[in-house]
């Protein structure tokens, strides 16, 4: 069912302050743009990324081995430049197979236009099509406007652990778990057959 939902992309969207962008899944030919995006992040934007973000080979591998069923990267592009990235991680088995996990990154020079909220809402819809029952996001040291974007999309704060995570500079920050229940469409999940 996810393949059916992805047919709606690419989508052109006009955001706040008349910013025009295209939203679509990551493709194999996005190697250079993805490397430019990730390697162009400012040090303060890299502080809370869970994995390494300075290895261009890693990003090229992401593009070459796109697997939307496990990790669905959704891009927001201004022209050919990636300005935001949202990823929905899905587990294909185990106790959390019904829960998708979201990660978001927005270029600092493009924040304040509603890009994060746009990607969150898009991934919520794709999560419903994938048959997920819950979505979550662990926000480490997130500023209030990021938490508000998740709340505006329907997420709620599930847990907050004060000074739990440490950035690359050695400063501690809160870890906030945001979550929301999805109401799967019966047609999408095969219920009622």
C-alpha positions in Angstrom: 0.0 0.0 0.0 2.9 2.3 0.5 3.8 2.2 -3.2 0.3 3.4 -3.9 0.7 6.4 -1.6 4.1 7.3 -3.0 2.5 7.8 -6.4 1.3 11.2 -5.1 4.9 12.4 -5.2 6.6 14.6 -6.3 4.3 17.4 -4.9 4.9 21.1 -5.4 4.0 23.1 -2.3 3.9 26.8 -1.5 4.9 27.4 2.1 4.9 30.4 4.4 6.6 33.5 3.0 5.9 32.2 -0.5 8.7 29.6 -0.3 8.1 27.1 -3.1 9.4 23.6 -2.6 9.0 20.1 -4.1 8.4 17.2 -1.7 9.4 13.7 -2.8 11.1 10.5 -1.7 14.9 10.2 -2.0 16.1 8.8 -5.3 19.3 7.2 -6.5 20.3 10.3 -8.4 20.1 12.5 -5.2 23.7 11.5 -4.2 25.3 14.9 -4.7 22.3 16.9 -3.3 22.1 14.7 -0.2 25.9 15.0 0.4 25.7 18.7 0.0 22.8 18.9 2.4 24.3 16.7 5.1 27.9 18.0 4.8 26.6 21.5 4.7 24.9 21.3 8.0 26.3 23.8 10.5 28.0 22.4 13.6 25.0 23.4 15.8 22.7 21.5 13.4 24.8 18.4 13.7 24.8 18.2 17.5 21.8 16.0 17.8 22.1 13.7 14.8 22.3 10.2 16.1 24.8 8.9 13.6 27.9 10.1 11.7 27.1 13.0 9.3 30.5 13.7 7.8 31.0 10.6 5.6 29.9 11.2 2.0 30.2 7.4 1.3 27.4 6.8 3.8 25.0 9.2 2.1 25.9 7.8 -1.4 25.1 4.3 0.0 21.7 5.6 1.3 20.8 6.7 -2.3 22.1 3.5 -3.9 20.2 1.2 -1.5 16.8 3.0 -1.0 14.4 0.7 0.8 11.2 2.6 1.4 9.7 -0.3 3.5 12.4 0.1 6.2 13.6 3.7 5.9 11.6 6.2 3.9 13.5 9.4 3.4 11.3 12.3 2.3 13.0 15.4 0.8 11.9 19.0 0.6 13.8 20.7 -2.3 14.0 24.3 -3.3 15.0 23.9 -6.9 17.7 21.3 -6.9 18.8 22.0 -3.3 17.6 19.8 -0.4 16.4 22.1 2.4 14.8 19.6 4.6 14.8 15.8 5.2 12.4 13.7 7.1 12.9 9.9 7.6 10.4 7.4 8.7 12.1 4.2 10.1 10.0 1.0 10.2 10.7 -2.3 11.8 9.6 -5.4 9.8 9.4 -7.6 12.9 9.5 -7.7 16.7 7.6 -6.0 19.4 7.7 -2.5 17.8 6.8 -3.5 14.2 3.7 -1.4 14.5 5.6 1.8 15.4 7.3 4.1 13.0 10.1 6.4 14.1 10.6 9.9 12.6 13.8 11.9 12.3 13.8 15.5 10.9 16.4 17.9 9.7 15.8 21.4 8.3 18.5 23.8 7.0 18.8 26.7 9.4 18.4 29.3 6.6 15.0 27.7 5.7 13.5 27.3 9.2 10.4 29.2 10.0 8.6 28.4 6.7 6.7 25.3 7.9 9.0 22.8 6.2 9.2 20.5 9.3 5.4 20.5 9.8 4.9 19.7 6.1 7.3 16.7 6.2 5.9 15.5 9.5 2.3 15.6 8.2 3.4 13.9 4.9 5.1 11.1 6.8 2.0 10.7 9.1 -0.1 10.0 5.9 2.5 7.6 4.6 2.7 5.8 8.0 -1.1 5.3 7.8 -0.7 3.8 4.3 2.1 1.6 5.6 -0.3 0.1 8.2 1.5 1.6 11.2 -0.4 2.1 14.4 1.9 4.6 16.1 4.6 7.1 15.3 7.2 8.4 17.6 10.2 10.7 17.5 12.9 11.1 20.1 13.9 14.8 20.2 17.2 15.4 21.9 17.7 19.0 23.1 15.1 20.2 20.7 14.1 23.9 20.8 10.5 24.7 21.6 9.6 25.4 17.9 10.5 21.8 16.9 8.3 20.4 19.7 5.5 22.7 18.7 5.8 21.5 15.1 5.3 17.9 16.3 2.4 19.0 18.5 0.8 20.9 15.6 0.9 17.6 13.6 -0.9 15.7 16.4 2.0 14.4 18.5 2.0 14.6 22.3 4.9 14.5 24.7 5.1 10.9 26.1 8.2 11.3 28.3 10.9 13.8 29.1 14.1 12.9 30.8 16.0 15.9 32.0 19.7 16.3 31.1 19.7 12.7 29.7 21.7 13.1 26.4 25.0 14.8 25.8 25.9 16.6 22.6 29.3 16.5 20.9 30.4 19.5 22.9 29.8 17.8 26.2 26.6 19.7 27.2 23.6 17.8 28.5 20.1 18.2 27.2 16.6 16.8 27.7 15.5 13.8 25.8 11.8 14.2 24.8 9.8 11.3 23.4 6.9 12.5 21.2 4.2 10.1 19.9 0.9 9.8 18.2 -1.6 7.1 17.5 -2.5 6.5 13.9 -5.9 5.4 12.8 -5.3 3.0 10.0 -7.7 3.0 7.1 -9.5 -0.4 7.1 -9.0 -0.5 3.3 -5.3 0.0 3.7 -4.8 -2.7 6.4 -7.1 -5.3 5.0 -9.3 -5.3 8.1 -12.8 -6.3 7.5 -12.0 -8.7 4.7 
